[in-house]
Amino acid sequence: MSEPAIRITGLRKCFGDLDVLCGIDVSVAAGEVVCVIGPSGSGKSTLLRCVNMLEEPDQGSVFVNGVDLTHEDVDIDAARRRIGMVFQSFNLFAHLTVLNNLTIAQRKVLGRGKEEANKVALENLARVGLAEKANAMPAQLSGGQQQRVAIARALSMDPEVMLFDEPTSALDPELVGDVLEVMRLLAEEGMTMLVVTHEMQFAREVADRVLFMDGGVVVEQGPPAQVIGAPRHERTRTFLARVLDPIHRVE
Amino acid sequence: MAMSKRKRTRVIRVVQYAVLVVVVAGFAATADWGRLADAFFDLDVASGMFPDVITVALVNTLIYTGLGFGFGLVVGLVLALMRLSGVPAYRWLAGIYIEFFRGLPALLVILAIGSGIPLAFPGTNLDRYVSIMIALGIVASAYMAETIRAGIQAVPKGQVEAARSLGMSSGRAMLWIVVPQAFKIILPPLTNELILLTKDSSLVLFLGSSQLQYELTQFGRTELNQSRSLTPVLVAGMCYLIITIPLSYLSRYLERRTGGTRIRSAEATEIVDTELEATK
């Protein structure tokens, strides 16, 4: 079997006395879409941030396309060019136009010329349906538009892997759909995706595999129909009951 | 007899205004306006100062301020980055520099630089403009370093994370993403630094200069000695205001633009008053 796009082995991470990740082993095959679900504080965002070393693991290894990013000799900036990341709070560069948000890293990191960078940027803006917003400032866009621009920005670096950290959690409910639609298209194009999300419908329809995390470990994983449709573990069942039917839980 | 709170506020305000009027009127009545006018408003002396007060003195003040501000900005940025560095030695060095030069009177620093550099590097014949740039720049940099540091820290952490996730090194992320946004945030306080430096530029008169190098204060002082009238002080003062008042308007404008809709206290009082009237 060929090397998976992402391979995480024995990953541990503590913040002070708090063990956030207590030994994680996860692989994501090339072209696979994996959704990570779980209660807040379960370590799922930290897991994602360890994949591109925004958090440095205390123990364990993270291989992306066969390169161990935890190795001290690795050029982390070079590795991150191939790993796109989308944040919960968008993090568009507030002082740059939408177009320059998409071109600055292409030009300063990849060394692309202005013309090529603009061309790639406009292609990716069109891909997320926002070509007409090229000259807008981020503050002029809705949250949903900002997040789609953030996705286009990551795509402009031609990543091999995309990480999504709760991409719709900061959005008003009516804006969630557009962002999820862009992600669905991306998945259909064969992008390798690791997605931390609370959108169960999205996970059910788009994910090839779902991981349920709680207390810093992967409690259960498998196809969405199994993990979401027929969970085997009590913790998974409790969590899903709360997420899928919050009103009845209160009653 | 108990007064309503609204009535009491009104009485207090009337008393305040009355005291103010009495104090101002008292000064106005007792001052000898005739002698003041003779001393400060000698039109012959004033017109004799033109055009040199503008073409030489004002221009030199602008040049010295600009040189000092530019140098101070660069050094201040370097110091701010050192203060935020992961290397302890850099942090300490920058901290010592800032505490040292911020705690000394600008005049002492300028005197020390002016005579210290020729002592430290014998044989170097430093251009006067360069020593002014260094002297004023050092004074300004210590203040600006702290302002710039605060600006850098005010840029949300997510901006750096986004830049790093796109493969930018920490240096590139600082240069292309953080610093431009930091400067946007600190434009109002930086404008204030520029106003302070405009006034501090008068201290370079202690470095000695030829007539063509006079800035406003030295120009005014020389004229003062020659004319035995205080008019040059007034004219030089007006010239400073020509520079500083537009700058302070600029600063306020920038603050309003970047700081959102902060209501000034006077306006707030007015709004409260209007509401009180409405509820009567």
Interface residues (C-beta under 8 A of the other chain):
Chain A: N52 L54 D77 A78 R80 R81 I83 G84 M85 F87 S89 N91 L92 F93 A94 H95 I104 A105 K108 V109 L110 A150 R153 A154 M157
Chain B: P156 G158 Q159 E161 A162 A163 R164 S165 L166 G167 M168 S169 R172 W176 I177 P180 Q181 K184
